[in-house]
Amino acid sequence: MLTEERRQQILELLQRNQRIVAKDLADMFQISVDSIRRDLTIMEEQGLLKKTYGGAIPVTQLRSPPLPESLRYGEGAYHQNAISKLAATYIEENDNVFIGGAGIHYGMLKYLSRTMPFTVVTNSLKIAQTIREWDNIESYLIGGRLRSASGNLIDPLAIEQIRRFSLDVSFLTGGGVSSKGISTTTPDGASFARAVSEISRRKIGLAPHEKLGIDMFARTLPIHELDLVITDAEAPASVIQEIEGKGVEVVIAAVEADSSGL
């Protein structure tokens, strides 16, 4: 097979699967991983993809707009629900907790205790609307400029307000989680998450396997500042080892077929 034919097939696989792994490509084309990495490097230079640790993602994934609410706050994939369910177990009685506006945060709600008292601070209108009538949860919605696409409040006013709180645990996520840290697409989103981490006694990263090994445009915080990362069984072992090498505990959430709703 000619080199250009191979790269065209790689691009087609990437468009179909939204992520490719160098080792898998090497096995598929029966060439060395180093040869695949050279392909990916050249394709990145041509603006065709974005290299990640161990593979690549589409360039469009780096600048894609927020998902519509119907998709962002749907049932969630099994592996995402497993992470959400395990994350909810780290909330203790009378804790002050930050839960953001990502889909995996929304997934946590169906696993939260409905009897144990605790406090939730959020910058998500959707999260606040969902838990506002739950008797056991005292909830606070951070103020600021409302983003119409996501329903989240992220601006200098929101950052100023969140810094007035003190949190026992925060659940942090982003478009990418790697050995370098958590990252996202926008500097203001990264700044808000960084402010949340600064006021949190314990910081837990939520990292579905499709986000591992990816570095987005704006860094939220370095990985060593997290106390724990929760991921799923499909997470690349190499990325897990790198994160653990930074002194961060990584926990694998057991995936269950779960279609329960709120």
C-alpha positions in Angstrom: 0.0 0.0 0.0 1.2 3.5 -0.9 1.9 5.9 2.0 -0.8 8.3 0.7 -3.3 5.5 0.5 -2.6 4.5 4.1 -2.9 8.1 5.3 -6.2 8.5 3.5 -7.5 5.3 5.2 -6.3 6.7 8.6 -8.2 9.9 8.0 -11.4 8.0 7.1 -11.1 5.9 10.3 -10.6 9.1 12.3 -13.7 10.7 10.8 -15.7 7.6 11.5 -14.5 6.8 15.0 -13.5 10.3 16.2 -10.3 8.9 17.7 -7.5 6.6 16.6 -4.8 4.7 18.5 -1.4 4.4 17.0 -0.8 0.8 18.2 -4.1 -0.3 16.6 -3.2 1.4 13.3 0.2 -0.3 13.4 -1.5 -3.7 13.8 -4.0 -2.9 11.1 -1.4 -1.9 8.5 1.3 -4.3 9.7 3.9 -1.6 10.1 5.8 -0.2 13.1 4.2 2.2 15.6 7.0 4.6 14.8 5.9 4.7 11.1 2.3 5.4 12.2 3.6 8.2 14.5 5.4 9.7 11.5 2.2 9.6 9.5 0.3 11.3 12.3 3.0 14.0 12.7 2.8 14.8 9.0 -0.9 14.8 8.9 -1.0 17.1 11.9 1.4 19.5 10.1 -1.1 19.4 7.2 -3.9 20.4 9.5 -5.8 17.1 9.1 -5.8 16.0 12.7 -4.5 16.7 16.2 -2.0 14.2 17.8 -2.7 13.0 21.3 -0.8 10.7 23.6 -1.0 7.4 21.8 -3.1 8.5 18.8 -5.0 11.4 17.3 -8.4 13.2 17.3 -10.1 15.3 14.6 -9.2 19.0 14.5 -12.9 19.8 14.6 -13.1 18.2 18.0 -10.9 20.9 19.4 -13.2 23.7 18.4 -16.6 22.1 18.4 -19.5 24.0 20.0 -21.2 22.8 23.2 -23.6 19.9 22.6 -27.3 20.8 22.6 -29.0 20.3 25.9 -30.9 17.2 24.7 -27.6 15.5 24.0 -25.5 16.9 26.8 -28.1 16.0 29.5 -29.3 12.7 28.1 -29.0 9.2 29.7 -25.2 9.1 29.1 -23.1 6.1 27.9 -22.6 3.1 30.3 -19.0 4.0 31.0 -19.9 7.6 31.7 -22.7 6.6 34.1 -20.2 4.2 35.9 -17.9 7.2 36.5 -20.8 9.4 37.7 -22.0 6.7 40.0 -18.6 6.1 41.6 -18.0 9.8 41.9 -21.2 10.2 43.9 -19.9 7.8 46.6 -17.2 10.3 47.5 -19.7 12.8 48.9 -20.0 12.5 52.7 -22.6 13.9 55.0 -22.7 17.7 55.4 -20.1 18.1 52.7 -19.9 21.3 50.6 -19.6 20.0 47.0 -19.1 21.6 43.6 -20.8 19.9 40.6 -20.4 21.6 37.3 -22.4 21.6 34.1 -20.8 18.9 32.0 -22.9 15.9 30.9 -21.0 13.6 33.3 -21.8 16.0 36.2 -25.5 15.8 35.3 -25.1 12.0 35.2 -24.1 12.2 38.9 -27.5 13.5 40.0 -29.4 10.2 39.6 -26.8 8.6 42.0 -26.9 11.3 44.7 -28.3 10.4 48.1 -31.9 11.7 48.6 -31.6 11.4 52.4 -28.1 12.4 53.4 -27.7 16.2 54.0 -25.1 18.1 52.0 -24.6 21.3 50.0 -24.2 21.6 46.3 -22.6 24.7 44.7 -23.0 24.8 40.9 -22.6 27.2 37.9 -25.1 25.2 35.9 -28.7 26.3 35.5 -29.7 22.7 34.5 -28.1 21.2 37.6 -29.7 23.9 39.9 -33.1 23.4 38.4 -32.9 19.7 38.8 -32.0 19.6 42.5 -33.7 22.8 43.7 -36.6 20.9 45.4 -34.6 18.0 46.9 -35.2 18.3 50.6 -31.8 17.0 51.7 -29.7 19.2 49.5 -29.0 22.9 50.1 -28.0 24.4 46.7 -26.3 27.5 45.5 -26.2 28.8 41.9 -23.2 30.9 41.0 -24.2 34.1 39.3 -22.7 35.6 36.1 -23.2 35.7 32.4 -25.4 32.9 31.2 -24.2 31.0 28.2 -27.1 30.3 26.0 -25.6 27.2 24.4 -24.6 25.4 27.6 -26.7 27.0 30.3 -23.6 27.5 32.4 -22.4 30.7 34.0 -18.7 31.4 33.3 -17.3 34.9 33.4 -15.2 37.1 35.8 -18.3 37.6 38.0 -18.8 33.9 38.4 -15.1 33.4 39.2 -15.3 36.2 41.8 -18.4 34.6 43.4 -17.0 31.0 43.5 -14.0 32.3 45.4 -16.2 33.3 48.3 -17.0 29.6 49.1 -15.0 26.9 50.7 -15.5 23.4 49.4 -14.9 19.9 50.7 -14.8 18.3 47.3 -15.1 19.4 43.7 -15.6 17.2 40.7 -13.6 18.5 37.8 -13.6 17.5 34.1 -12.7 19.0 30.7 -12.3 18.2 27.1 -8.9 16.6 27.8 -7.3 14.8 30.7 -3.6 13.8 30.4 -0.5 13.5 32.5 -0.1 17.2 31.9 -3.5 18.0 33.5 -7.1 18.8 32.8 -7.7 21.1 29.9 -10.6 22.7 28.0 -11.4 24.6 24.8 -11.7 28.2 26.3 -9.5 30.2 28.7 -12.5 31.5 30.6 -13.8 28.0 31.2 -10.3 26.9 32.4 -10.1 30.0 34.7 -13.4 29.2 36.3 -12.4 25.5 36.9 -9.1 26.7 38.3 -10.8 29.0 40.8 -13.0 26.0 41.9 -9.9 23.9 42.5 -8.2 26.6 44.5 -11.1 26.6 47.1 -11.5 22.8 47.3 -10.1 20.6 50.0 -10.3 17.5 47.7 -10.3 17.6 43.9 -11.6 14.6 41.9 -11.1 14.4 38.1 -13.8 12.7 36.0 -12.2 11.2 32.9 -14.0 9.0 30.5 -11.6 7.0 28.3 -12.3 9.1 25.2 -10.9 12.2 27.0 -7.7 10.6 28.3 -4.4 11.4 26.7 -5.9 14.6 25.1 -4.6 18.1 25.7 -7.0 20.9 24.8 -6.2 24.6 24.2 -6.5 25.9 27.7 -5.0 24.2 30.8 -7.2 24.1 33.9 -4.8 22.7 36.4 -1.8 20.3 36.4 -2.6 16.7 37.0 -0.6 16.5 40.2 -3.0 18.9 41.9 -5.8 16.3 41.7 -6.3 13.9 44.5 -8.0 11.3 42.4 -8.9 10.5 38.8 -11.9 8.3 38.1 -12.0 6.7 34.6 -13.4 3.5 33.1 -12.0 0.1 31.9 -11.4 1.3 28.4 -8.9 3.8 29.5 -5.4 3.4 27.9 -3.1 1.7 30.4 -0.2 3.9 29.3 -2.0 7.1 30.1 -3.1 5.7 33.5 0.5 4.8 34.3 1.7 8.3 33.4 -1.0 9.9 35.6 -0.1 7.6 38.5 3.5 8.5 37.9 2.6 12.0 38.9 1.4 10.8 42.3 -2.3 10.8 41.5 -4.5 7.8 42.4 -6.5 6.4 39.5 -9.7 4.5 40.1 -11.5 2.4 37.5 -15.3 2.5 37.6 -17.0 -0.7 36.9 -19.4 -0.4 33.9 -22.9 -1.6 34.4 -25.9 -1.7 32.0 -27.8 1.1 33.6 -30.7 3.0 32.1 -32.1 4.6 35.2 -33.2 8.3 34.9 -33.7 11.1 37.3 
